[in-house]
Protein backbone atom coordinates (compact mmCIF):
# COMPACT_ATOMS: atom_id res chain seq x y z
CA UNK A 1 0.00 0.00 0.00
CA UNK A 2 1.21 3.54 -0.73
CA UNK A 3 0.17 6.77 0.94
CA UNK A 4 1.27 9.62 -1.29
CA UNK A 5 0.80 13.37 -1.24
CA UNK A 6 3.60 14.20 -3.66
CA UNK A 7 4.83 12.80 -6.98
CA UNK A 8 4.87 8.99 -7.14
CA UNK A 9 8.18 7.21 -7.41
CA UNK A 10 8.82 5.68 -10.82
CA UNK A 11 8.92 1.90 -10.60
CA UNK A 12 9.58 0.20 -13.92
CA UNK A 13 7.88 -3.12 -13.26
CA UNK A 14 6.15 -5.57 -15.55
CA UNK A 15 3.32 -7.92 -14.68
CA UNK A 16 1.09 -10.25 -16.68
CA UNK A 17 3.57 -11.18 -19.42
CA UNK A 18 6.89 -10.39 -21.05
CA UNK A 19 8.02 -6.74 -21.22
CA UNK A 20 7.99 -4.67 -24.37
CA UNK A 21 8.22 -0.97 -23.55
CA UNK A 22 9.99 -1.67 -20.26
CA UNK A 23 12.33 -4.38 -21.54
CA UNK A 24 15.71 -4.07 -19.87
CA UNK A 25 14.53 -1.95 -16.97
CA UNK A 26 14.81 -2.95 -13.35
CA UNK A 27 13.66 -0.44 -10.76
CA UNK A 28 14.84 2.92 -12.08
CA UNK A 29 17.56 1.47 -14.36
CA UNK A 30 18.13 3.48 -17.53
CA UNK A 31 18.54 1.58 -20.81
CA UNK A 32 21.47 3.22 -22.60
CA UNK A 33 22.00 3.02 -26.36
CA UNK A 34 24.19 -0.07 -26.25
CA UNK A 35 21.63 -2.04 -24.24
CA UNK A 36 18.81 -0.61 -26.34
CA UNK A 37 20.42 -1.89 -29.54
CA UNK A 38 20.88 -5.34 -28.04
CA UNK A 39 17.20 -5.45 -27.07
CA UNK A 40 15.57 -3.78 -30.07
CA UNK A 41 18.16 -3.14 -32.78
CA UNK A 42 18.26 0.00 -34.92
CA UNK A 43 14.95 1.77 -35.58
CA UNK A 44 13.14 0.25 -38.55
CA UNK A 45 12.19 3.14 -40.83
CA UNK A 46 9.07 2.56 -42.90
CA UNK A 47 7.31 4.23 -45.79
CA UNK A 48 4.28 6.30 -44.93
CA UNK A 49 1.89 3.88 -46.65
CA UNK A 50 3.29 0.89 -44.75
CA UNK A 51 3.15 2.71 -41.41
CA UNK A 52 -0.39 3.96 -41.96
CA UNK A 53 -1.61 0.47 -42.89
CA UNK A 54 0.19 -1.05 -39.90
CA UNK A 55 -1.26 1.49 -37.50
CA UNK A 56 -4.73 0.82 -38.82
CA UNK A 57 -4.26 -2.95 -38.82
CA UNK A 58 -2.98 -2.95 -35.25
CA UNK A 59 -5.79 -0.60 -34.19
CA UNK A 60 -3.28 1.53 -32.29
CA UNK A 61 -4.91 4.26 -30.25
CA UNK A 62 -3.00 7.21 -28.87
CA UNK A 63 -1.79 6.66 -25.34
CA UNK A 64 -2.70 10.17 -24.24
CA UNK A 65 -6.07 11.13 -22.82
CA UNK A 66 -7.99 11.32 -26.10
CA UNK A 67 -7.15 7.79 -27.35
CA UNK A 68 -7.45 8.97 -30.97
CA UNK A 69 -6.68 6.43 -33.75
CA UNK A 70 -3.04 7.05 -34.68
CA UNK A 71 -3.53 5.98 -38.32
CA UNK A 72 -6.20 8.67 -38.79
CA UNK A 73 -3.90 11.28 -37.30
CA UNK A 74 -1.01 10.26 -39.57
CA UNK A 75 -3.24 10.34 -42.65
CA UNK A 76 -4.26 13.92 -41.85
CA UNK A 77 -0.69 15.29 -41.80
CA UNK A 78 0.84 16.19 -45.18
CA UNK A 79 4.26 14.83 -46.10
CA UNK A 80 6.69 17.71 -46.43
CA UNK A 81 10.20 18.74 -45.47
CA UNK A 82 8.62 21.49 -43.34
CA UNK A 83 6.14 19.25 -41.53
CA UNK A 84 6.76 19.09 -37.80
CA UNK A 85 6.78 16.10 -35.42
CA UNK A 86 5.98 16.87 -31.79
CA UNK A 87 6.53 14.41 -28.94
CA UNK A 88 4.48 15.68 -26.02
CA UNK A 89 6.35 14.77 -22.86
CA UNK A 90 4.79 17.52 -20.73
CA UNK A 91 3.20 15.04 -18.33
CA UNK A 92 1.39 17.43 -15.99
CA UNK A 93 -1.03 14.90 -14.46
CA UNK A 94 0.17 14.66 -10.82
CA UNK A 95 -0.94 11.02 -10.46
CA UNK A 96 0.82 9.85 -13.63
CA UNK A 97 4.48 8.97 -14.03
CA UNK A 98 4.37 6.67 -17.06
CA UNK A 99 5.70 9.08 -19.69
CA UNK A 100 8.45 10.29 -17.38
CA UNK A 101 9.40 6.66 -16.76
CA UNK A 102 9.75 6.12 -20.51
CA UNK A 103 11.83 9.26 -20.99
CA UNK A 104 14.13 8.52 -18.07
CA UNK A 105 14.34 4.71 -18.36
CA UNK A 106 13.98 3.93 -22.09
CA UNK A 107 14.56 7.24 -23.92
CA UNK A 108 15.87 5.56 -27.07
CA UNK A 109 12.55 3.84 -27.70
CA UNK A 110 10.87 7.25 -27.61
CA UNK A 111 13.44 8.70 -30.02
CA UNK A 112 13.06 5.69 -32.31
CA UNK A 113 9.32 6.31 -32.61
CA UNK A 114 9.83 9.99 -33.38
CA UNK A 115 12.37 9.19 -36.08
CA UNK A 116 10.07 6.55 -37.61
CA UNK A 117 7.25 9.10 -37.93
CA UNK A 118 9.57 11.83 -39.22
CA UNK A 119 10.95 9.48 -41.90
CA UNK A 120 7.43 8.48 -42.98
CA UNK A 121 6.46 12.16 -43.33
CA UNK A 122 9.67 13.17 -45.12
CA UNK A 123 10.83 15.62 -42.49
CA UNK A 124 13.70 16.10 -40.04
CA UNK A 125 11.87 18.53 -37.72
CA UNK A 126 11.37 16.70 -34.41
CA UNK A 127 10.64 18.46 -31.12
CA UNK A 128 10.20 16.89 -27.69
CA UNK A 129 8.52 19.16 -25.14
CA UNK A 130 9.15 18.18 -21.51
CA UNK A 131 8.29 19.55 -18.06
CA UNK A 132 10.48 17.26 -15.97
CA UNK A 133 14.18 18.14 -15.61
CA UNK A 134 15.31 14.51 -15.13
CA UNK A 135 13.53 13.55 -18.36
CA UNK A 136 15.20 16.46 -20.17
CA UNK A 137 18.63 15.29 -19.00
CA UNK A 138 17.92 11.69 -20.01
CA UNK A 139 16.72 12.64 -23.49
CA UNK A 140 19.62 14.98 -24.14
CA UNK A 141 22.03 12.28 -23.02
CA UNK A 142 20.29 9.79 -25.34
CA UNK A 143 20.68 12.17 -28.28
CA UNK A 144 24.41 12.39 -27.59
CA UNK A 145 24.64 8.58 -27.41
CA UNK A 146 23.51 8.10 -31.02
CA UNK A 147 24.31 9.60 -34.41
CA UNK A 148 20.85 9.69 -36.02
CA UNK A 149 19.07 12.01 -33.57
CA UNK A 150 21.30 15.09 -33.62
CA UNK A 151 18.49 17.16 -35.12
CA UNK A 152 15.98 16.34 -32.37
CA UNK A 153 15.15 19.40 -30.28
CA UNK A 154 14.32 18.99 -26.59
CA UNK A 155 12.45 21.95 -25.08
CA UNK A 156 12.12 22.28 -21.30
CA UNK A 157 8.86 24.04 -20.41
CA UNK A 158 7.18 24.91 -17.14
CA UNK A 159 3.48 24.82 -17.96
CA UNK A 160 0.87 23.77 -15.42
CA UNK A 161 -1.79 21.09 -15.62
CA UNK A 162 -3.65 22.65 -18.56
CA UNK A 163 -0.31 23.50 -20.21
CA UNK A 164 0.29 19.80 -20.82
CA UNK A 165 -2.59 19.57 -23.33
CA UNK A 166 -1.19 19.20 -26.83
CA UNK A 167 -2.57 22.46 -28.25
CA UNK A 168 -1.44 24.30 -25.11
CA UNK A 169 2.07 22.88 -25.53
CA UNK A 170 2.11 24.06 -29.15
CA UNK A 171 0.90 27.50 -28.10
CA UNK A 172 3.78 27.73 -25.63
CA UNK A 173 6.31 26.59 -28.23
CA UNK A 174 5.02 29.32 -30.54
CA UNK A 175 5.71 32.00 -27.94
CA UNK A 176 2.18 32.48 -26.60
CA UNK A 177 0.63 31.48 -23.27
CA UNK A 178 0.67 27.70 -22.83
CA UNK A 179 -3.07 27.16 -22.87
CA UNK A 180 -5.43 25.61 -25.42
CA UNK A 181 -6.77 28.16 -27.89
CA UNK A 182 -10.49 28.90 -27.76
CA UNK A 183 -10.79 28.06 -31.45
CA UNK A 184 -10.30 24.39 -32.18
CA UNK A 185 -7.29 24.59 -34.48
CA UNK A 186 -5.91 21.09 -34.84
CA UNK A 187 -2.14 20.49 -35.00
CA UNK A 188 -2.29 18.76 -38.39
CA UNK A 189 -3.57 22.06 -39.83
CA UNK A 190 -1.41 24.54 -37.94
CA UNK A 191 0.97 23.46 -35.21
CA UNK A 192 4.57 24.40 -34.47
CA UNK A 193 5.46 27.64 -36.31
CA UNK A 194 2.08 27.39 -38.04
CA UNK A 195 3.19 24.28 -39.91
CA UNK A 196 1.26 20.98 -40.12
CA UNK A 197 2.31 18.93 -37.10
CA UNK A 198 2.01 15.28 -36.14
CA UNK A 199 1.68 15.48 -32.37
CA UNK A 200 1.18 12.75 -29.80
CA UNK A 201 2.32 11.79 -26.35
CA UNK A 202 5.50 9.97 -25.38
CA UNK A 203 4.05 6.48 -24.98
CA UNK A 204 2.39 6.65 -28.40
CA UNK A 205 5.76 7.21 -30.07
CA UNK A 206 7.33 4.33 -28.13
CA UNK A 207 4.48 2.08 -29.29
CA UNK A 208 5.02 3.23 -32.89
CA UNK A 209 8.69 2.24 -32.61
CA UNK A 210 7.67 -1.25 -31.49
CA UNK A 211 5.06 -1.57 -34.24
CA UNK A 212 7.52 -0.52 -36.97
CA UNK A 213 9.99 -3.11 -35.72
CA UNK A 214 7.59 -5.99 -35.00
CA UNK A 215 5.03 -5.49 -37.76
CA UNK A 216 1.29 -5.59 -37.03
CA UNK A 217 0.99 -9.39 -36.73
CA UNK A 218 3.59 -9.73 -33.97
CA UNK A 219 2.51 -6.48 -32.34
CA UNK A 220 -1.00 -7.92 -31.97
CA UNK A 221 0.15 -11.16 -30.32
CA UNK A 222 -0.56 -9.60 -26.94
CA UNK A 223 -3.54 -7.59 -25.77
CA UNK A 224 -7.15 -8.18 -26.80
CA UNK A 225 -8.89 -8.47 -30.15
CA UNK A 226 -10.59 -5.13 -29.58
CA UNK A 227 -7.41 -3.40 -28.49
CA UNK A 228 -4.08 -5.14 -29.15
CA UNK A 229 -0.78 -4.35 -27.49
CA UNK A 230 0.26 -3.26 -24.03
CA UNK A 231 -0.23 -0.09 -22.05
CA UNK A 232 1.62 1.66 -19.25
CA UNK A 233 -0.28 2.41 -16.05
CA UNK A 234 0.58 4.36 -12.92
CA UNK A 235 -0.87 2.37 -10.02
CA UNK A 236 -1.36 4.12 -6.67
CA UNK A 237 -2.83 3.20 -3.32
CA UNK A 238 -3.97 -0.27 -2.27
CA UNK A 239 -2.92 -2.06 -5.46
CA UNK A 240 -1.04 -5.28 -6.18
CA UNK A 241 1.97 -3.45 -7.63
CA UNK A 242 2.36 0.28 -6.97
CA UNK A 243 4.25 2.44 -9.44
CA UNK A 244 4.52 2.26 -13.22
CA UNK A 245 3.58 -1.09 -14.74
CA UNK A 246 3.15 -2.43 -18.27
CA UNK A 247 0.20 -4.75 -18.87
CA UNK A 248 -1.57 -6.24 -21.90
CA UNK A 249 -4.77 -4.47 -22.85
CA UNK A 250 -7.94 -6.43 -22.23
CA UNK A 251 -6.98 -7.98 -18.89
CA UNK A 252 -9.56 -7.66 -16.09
CA UNK A 253 -8.83 -4.52 -14.10
CA UNK A 254 -9.75 -6.44 -10.94
CA UNK A 255 -6.61 -8.58 -11.33
CA UNK A 256 -4.52 -5.48 -10.60
CA UNK A 257 -6.31 -4.76 -7.33
CA UNK A 258 -7.06 -6.48 -4.01
CA UNK A 259 -10.27 -8.48 -3.77
CA UNK A 260 -12.02 -6.18 -1.29
CA UNK A 261 -14.65 -3.92 -2.89
CA UNK A 262 -14.10 -0.20 -2.96
CA UNK A 263 -14.11 2.85 -5.24
CA UNK A 264 -11.43 3.09 -7.92
CA UNK A 265 -10.23 6.15 -9.83
CA UNK A 266 -9.61 5.44 -13.51
CA UNK A 267 -7.84 7.94 -15.76
CA UNK A 268 -6.45 10.49 -13.32
CA UNK A 269 -7.73 13.93 -12.36
CA UNK A 270 -9.79 14.27 -15.54
CA UNK A 271 -10.94 10.68 -15.14
CA UNK A 272 -13.80 8.93 -13.37
CA UNK A 273 -14.44 7.17 -10.09
CA UNK A 274 -16.20 3.84 -10.38
CA UNK A 275 -17.82 1.96 -7.52
CA UNK A 276 -16.73 -1.49 -8.67
CA UNK A 277 -14.43 -2.80 -11.44
CA UNK A 278 -15.51 -6.44 -11.31
CA UNK A 279 -15.98 -7.74 -14.85
CA UNK A 280 -14.51 -4.58 -16.38
CA UNK A 281 -11.68 -5.20 -18.89
CA UNK A 282 -8.82 -2.79 -19.48
CA UNK A 283 -10.16 -1.59 -22.86
CA UNK A 284 -11.19 1.91 -23.78
CA UNK A 285 -14.43 0.79 -25.44
CA UNK A 286 -15.52 -1.16 -22.37
CA UNK A 287 -14.61 1.76 -20.10
CA UNK A 288 -16.54 4.22 -22.24
CA UNK A 289 -19.62 2.00 -21.99
CA UNK A 290 -19.69 2.58 -18.22
CA UNK A 291 -18.85 6.28 -18.49
CA UNK A 292 -15.18 5.87 -17.61
CA UNK A 293 -11.93 6.54 -19.42
CA UNK A 294 -8.35 5.30 -19.25
CA UNK A 295 -7.26 8.93 -19.65
CA UNK A 296 -3.73 9.47 -18.44
CA UNK A 297 -3.31 5.75 -17.64
CA UNK A 298 -3.87 6.14 -13.90
CA UNK A 299 -5.53 3.63 -11.57
CA UNK A 300 -5.93 4.57 -7.92
CA UNK A 301 -7.50 2.38 -5.24
CA UNK A 302 -7.82 4.04 -1.79
CA UNK A 303 -6.86 1.67 1.04
CA UNK A 304 -9.69 -0.54 2.24
CA UNK A 305 -11.69 1.03 5.05
CA UNK A 306 -10.53 4.59 4.39
CA UNK A 307 -12.55 7.54 3.13
CA UNK A 308 -11.44 9.34 -0.06
CA UNK A 309 -13.75 12.36 0.40
CA UNK A 310 -10.97 14.67 1.62
CA UNK A 311 -8.82 13.48 -1.29
CA UNK A 312 -11.56 14.50 -3.71
CA UNK A 313 -11.90 17.90 -2.01
CA UNK A 314 -8.15 18.55 -2.21
CA UNK A 315 -7.93 17.59 -5.88
CA UNK A 316 -11.01 19.65 -6.78
CA UNK A 317 -9.41 22.71 -5.19
CA UNK A 318 -6.13 22.04 -7.01
CA UNK A 319 -7.96 21.68 -10.33
CA UNK A 320 -9.69 25.00 -9.73
CA UNK A 321 -6.29 26.61 -9.10
CA UNK A 322 -5.05 25.29 -12.45
CA UNK A 323 -7.44 27.48 -14.45
CA UNK A 324 -5.75 29.63 -17.09
CA UNK A 325 -8.57 32.15 -16.78
CA UNK A 326 -9.75 32.20 -20.37
CA UNK A 327 -13.42 31.30 -19.79
CA UNK A 328 -16.09 31.73 -17.12
CA UNK A 329 -16.88 28.02 -16.57
CA UNK A 330 -13.25 27.47 -15.62
CA UNK A 331 -12.34 30.74 -13.89
CA UNK A 332 -15.56 31.08 -11.87
CA UNK A 333 -17.19 27.65 -12.10
CA UNK A 334 -14.38 25.42 -10.84
CA UNK A 335 -13.65 27.48 -7.67
CA UNK A 336 -17.39 27.52 -6.93
CA UNK A 337 -17.52 23.74 -7.36
CA UNK A 338 -14.56 23.37 -5.00
CA UNK A 339 -16.31 25.63 -2.45
CA UNK A 340 -19.53 23.62 -2.66
CA UNK A 341 -17.66 20.35 -2.37
CA UNK A 342 -15.68 21.50 0.65
CA UNK A 343 -18.84 22.71 2.37
CA UNK A 344 -20.59 19.43 1.58
CA UNK A 345 -17.70 17.39 2.98
CA UNK A 346 -17.66 19.37 6.23
CA UNK A 347 -21.32 19.17 7.19
CA UNK A 348 -22.92 21.61 4.78
CA UNK A 349 -26.11 19.57 4.51
CA UNK A 350 -27.74 17.57 1.74
CA UNK A 351 -29.02 20.74 0.08
CA UNK A 352 -25.41 21.53 -0.76
CA UNK A 353 -25.27 18.25 -2.69
CA UNK A 354 -28.20 19.40 -4.85
CA UNK A 355 -26.53 22.76 -5.49
CA UNK A 356 -23.25 21.07 -6.37
CA UNK A 357 -24.83 18.74 -8.91
CA UNK A 358 -26.58 21.70 -10.52
CA UNK A 359 -23.31 23.61 -10.76
CA UNK A 360 -21.55 20.63 -12.34
CA UNK A 361 -24.21 20.62 -15.06
CA UNK A 362 -23.68 24.34 -15.73
CA UNK A 363 -19.93 23.86 -16.25
CA UNK A 364 -19.99 20.74 -18.42
CA UNK A 365 -19.66 21.37 -22.16
CA UNK A 366 -19.20 25.13 -21.86
CA UNK A 367 -15.48 25.62 -21.40
CA UNK A 368 -12.93 26.92 -23.89
CA UNK A 369 -10.96 23.71 -23.38
CA UNK A 370 -11.49 20.29 -21.79
CA UNK A 371 -10.40 21.32 -18.29
CA UNK A 372 -13.86 22.20 -16.89
CA UNK A 373 -15.34 19.00 -18.32
CA UNK A 374 -12.56 16.88 -16.86
CA UNK A 375 -12.82 18.47 -13.43
CA UNK A 376 -16.61 18.09 -13.43
CA UNK A 377 -16.26 14.43 -14.42
CA UNK A 378 -13.84 13.81 -11.55
CA UNK A 379 -16.12 15.41 -8.97
CA UNK A 380 -19.44 14.15 -10.34
CA UNK A 381 -18.29 10.54 -10.60
CA UNK A 382 -16.93 10.73 -7.02
CA UNK A 383 -20.38 11.80 -5.78
CA UNK A 384 -21.89 8.72 -7.44
CA UNK A 385 -19.20 6.17 -6.53
CA UNK A 386 -19.00 7.32 -2.90
CA UNK A 387 -22.59 8.37 -2.34
CA UNK A 388 -22.79 6.95 1.21
CA UNK A 389 -19.56 8.67 2.24
CA UNK A 390 -20.66 12.05 0.92
CA UNK A 391 -24.10 11.78 2.53
CA UNK A 392 -22.50 11.01 5.90
CA UNK A 393 -20.13 13.96 5.50
CA UNK A 394 -22.96 16.27 4.45
CA UNK A 395 -24.99 15.43 7.54
CA UNK A 396 -22.33 14.82 10.20
CA UNK A 397 -19.20 16.47 8.77
CA UNK A 398 -17.43 13.11 8.75
CA UNK A 399 -18.10 9.43 8.12
CA UNK A 400 -15.98 7.99 10.91
CA UNK A 401 -13.32 6.52 8.61
CA UNK A 402 -9.69 7.53 8.33
CA UNK A 403 -8.90 9.80 5.39
CA UNK A 404 -7.08 8.07 2.56
CA UNK A 405 -4.79 10.89 1.35
CA UNK A 406 -3.64 8.74 -1.56
CA UNK A 407 -3.95 11.27 -4.39
CA UNK A 408 -0.74 13.27 -4.90
CA UNK A 409 -0.94 17.07 -4.95
CA UNK A 410 2.17 18.95 -6.19
CA UNK A 411 3.81 20.78 -3.33
CA UNK A 412 1.61 19.24 -0.61
CA UNK A 413 3.26 18.13 2.60
CA UNK A 414 3.53 14.37 3.10
N, C-alpha and C positions, 0 to 999 in steps of 0.2 A: 504494500500500500504506500502511496506517496501523498504528502500533504504539502502543497506548493502554493506560494504566493508570489513567486517571481518566475523567471524563465525556466522551463524544464531543461534538465540536462540531456544532451544528445546521447542516446544509447543505440548504436547501430547493431540491432539484433534481428535475427530472422527466425520465424516460426512457420510451421505448416508447409514445409517444402524446402527445396534448394534455393539459395540466393541468386538473384539476378542483379538488381541495382546495387545491392549491398555486398556483392561478392568481394571477398578479400578483406572485409572490415571486421574488426574485433574490438568491441568497446568504442573508443574514439580514434582508432587507428586510421591514418590517412593512406590511401592507395596512391603511391607516386607513379610516375609515368612508366618506369620499368616494370613494376608489378601490374599496372594496368594493361600493358602490352602482353604480358604473359597470360592474363585472364581473358582479354577481349581481342587482342590484336589491334592493328591499325583501323581507323574508322573506314567503313565501307561506304564510299560515295556512290550515290545512285542518281540516275536521271529523274527528272521531275515526274515523268509519266509513271515510271516504276514506283517511285515513292508514294505518289498519290493513290495508285491502285493498291499498294500494300497497306497504306493507312486505312483505306476504305475496307479492304478485305479483313484486316485485323480488328476493325471497329474500334480503333483507338480514340478515346475521348480525352480531352485536355484534363490534366491533373490539377488545374486550378479550380476555383469555385464554380465556374460556369459549366464545366464538363461539355464543352462544345466539340463536335466532331472535328478532328484535326485535318482530315482529308478535305472537308468543306472549306476550312480556313486556308489551307494551302492552295486550293483551286482559285480562291478569290484574289490572291496576291499575284500581280504580274511579274514575269521574269524580266529582270533588267539589272544592269551593272550598278544602278543607283538605288535599287530596292534595298530596304533595311531589314535586318533580322534582330529582334529584341528578345533577349532572355530575361524574364522578369524574376529576379531573385530578391525583390523587396518584400520579404516575408514579414508582414506587420501584424499578423494574427498572434496574439500573445500565447495562445495555447498550442501553437504549431511550431515544430522544429524540424520538419521533414526536409524542406528545401535547404535549410542551413546545414543539415546533416549531409546532404548530397554535395553541396559546395565545399564543405570542409573535409569530408571523408573520401568522396569519389569525384573530384572536380573534373577529371579527364573524361568521364562519361558524359558530363554536361557539355563540355567543349566539343566532344565528338558529335553530339546531336546538333549543336549549333552549326558546325561545319558541314554536316550532311544537308541541312536545310539550305544553307547559303549556297552550296554547290548546286543543288537542285534548282535554285532560283537564279543562278548565274551572277551572284554578287559576292563581294568580299566584305561588305559592311555588316559587322556583327558587334552588338553592344550587349553587355551584361550589366543590369542595374541592380545594386545590392545595398541593403541597409546595414548589414552586420559586418563589423570590421574584421573578425576572424575569417569570414567567408571571402572578403575582399583579398586578404593576405593569401589565402589558399589558392584562389583563382589566379592571382598574379604570379604566384610561384609556379602554378601548373603551366601557365603560358610560357614562362622561362624554361620549363623542362622539355618543351617540344618545339619543333621548327615550323609546324604548319599553322600555328595560332598567333603568330606575331601581330597580326592585324586586328585581333579581338580587343575591343575596348571595354574596360571594367570601370564603371562609374559608381562611386560611393555617394549615396544620397542619405538624407535624414528625414524623410517624410514620415508622417504618422500613420495611423491605421488606414484612413481613407487614401493616403498617398501611395499605398501598395497596390491599389487597383490599376489595371494596365493602362487605361487612358490617363489616369492621374500621373503615373510614372512617365508617360510620354510627354505630358504637359510640363512636368518638371525638367525633363531632358531638353525641352525646347525653350527653356528660360522663363516659363510662366510659373504660377503657383501650382504645386503638385496636388491637384484635385481634379476629379472628372469634370469635363466640360458639360454645361447644361444641354447643349446640342449633342445628339448621339452621332458623333463622327467616328467611324470605325477605323482602326489602324490600317486595314488593308487599303483604305482610300487615302488617308492622310495621317501619317504617323510621325516618326522621327524626321525633323527638318521638312515636314510636309510631304515626305515621300511615302509611297506604299510600304507598309511594314508588316512582316510576319512576326507576331508577338504571342508568346505563350510563357507559362511558368517553367521553372527549373526542371521539375520532375518530368514534364511533358517532353522536353528536349532529351533527357536521359532515356526515356522510353523510345523515342525516335531512333536514338543511336542503337539501342538493342534490336529494334525492328529492322533497321537497315542491315544489320549484321546477321541476324537470324533468319530473316525472311518471314512472311506472314504465317506459314504453316508451323514452323517451330515456335514462333512467338506465341501462337494460340494453343500450344500444348499444355499450358497452365491457365488457370482462371475458369470462367464459365462460358457456356455457349453464348449467352447474352452479352457478356462483357469479358473478353479474354485478357490474359496478362495478370500482372501483379500491381499492387498499389502500396505506397508508403502511408503509414498512419502514425500519428502521435497519440499514444495511449497514456492517460493520466488517471490517478485516483486508485480505486480498488479494482485493479485489472490484473490479468494473469502475467503480463509482461509490460511494465511501465517503460516509457521512452519511445523511441522511433523504431517501428517494426515494418517489415515487408511481408505481405501476405497475398495469396492468390485471391482475385476477385471471385465472388460467388460463395465464399465460405459463410456459414452461419455466424452472425455477429456474436451470438451467445457463446460460441466457443472461445472467444477472446476475454470473457468476463467470468466472474464467479457465478455460482448457481443461484444465489439469493436474489430475489426480485428487487428492483429498485429503479429509479429514473436514470436515464442515460442521455448525455448530450452528444449529438451527432453533428459534425460539421464545423464546430467552433462557435465564435461569438456572433456570427451571422447564420448559425445553424438552428437546429431544433432539438428540444427535449422530447423524448418519448418515454412513456410509462413502462414499456416492456419491449424487449427486442427478441423474445422467443419466436422462432420461425421466420425471422427477418434475415434475408441474405445480404451480403455486402455487395450490392449492385445498385447503381444509381436509379434504374427503372423501378426496382422494388421499393427503394426508399421514397421515391417521388410518389408512389401510390399511397403511402401512408403520411404524406405531407412532410417528409424529411429530406435531407440532402447530405451528401458526403462532404460538400463544401471544401474546407481547407484540409480535409483528411484528419480530423480530430475526433477521438472518442474519449469521453470522460465519464467515469462511473464514480459518484460520491461514495465514500465508505458506508457499508451497511450500518443502518441505525442512526446515521447522521442526517441533519437537515440542510439542504442546499439553498434555503431561502436567502440567507445573508449573502451567499455567493452570487446569486442572481441580482440582488440589489447592488452589490459592488460593481459587477460587470455592467449593469444598466447605467450606472452613474459614469463609469469610464467611457462607455460608448457615447453618452451625451457629450462628454468633454472632447471627444474626437471630431466633433462637427467642424467643417471648414467654413461654415457660416454663409453658404451660398443660397440657401432656401429656407423658408419658414418651417416646413415640417421637420427639418433637421435642427435648425438653430433654436427654435422655440419648442417644437414638439417633443424632442428627445429629453431635454431637461425636465419638462413637465411630466413625462412618463416616469422618469427616475424619481421625481418628487412623489408622485402618486404611489409608486411601488414601495418606496421607503416608508411612507405613511401607512400603507397597507400592512407591511411586514412588522410594524411596531405598534399595532393595535388601533389602526385608523378606522376599523369597522368595515362591515361587508359592503356598505354603500360606496366605499372607496374602490372596491373591486369592480363595481359597475361602472364607475367613472373611468377607471383605468382601461377597461375593455373598450369603452367608447372612444377614448383618446387613441388607442392603438389603431382602431378603424379609420380615424381621421388622418393618421400619418401614412398608412400603407398606400402605396401606389402614387404618392403625390410628391416625392422628393426629386431633386435634380440628379441624384445618383442612387445607387442601391443601398446606401448606408441606412436611411430610415427604415426601409423595408426589412433589412437584415436585423436591425435592432428590435423592431416590432415582432419579428418572427421569434427571436430569442426569448423575449419577455412573454409573448402570448402563449408559446408552447410550454413555457415553464408553468404558467398559471394552470394549464390543462393537465400536465404530467404530474404536478404536485398540488393538486387541488386541495387535498386534506390539509397539507402543511400550511398553505396560504390561508385557508379558512381559520385554522387555529391561531395563526399569527394575527389575522385581522381582528379576531375577537379577544384574544388574550395577550397579544404582543409577543407570544412565543409559542412553541409547540412542545417544549420539554425535552427536545433532543439537542445533542451537541451540534454546533455548526460545523459544516464540512470544511470550508476554506480550502477547496481543492482547485479552484480556478485561478490561474496566475494573473496578476495585475502588475504591469510594469511599474517599478519603483515602490511597490508596496512592501512593508516590513514583513519578514517571515514570522 
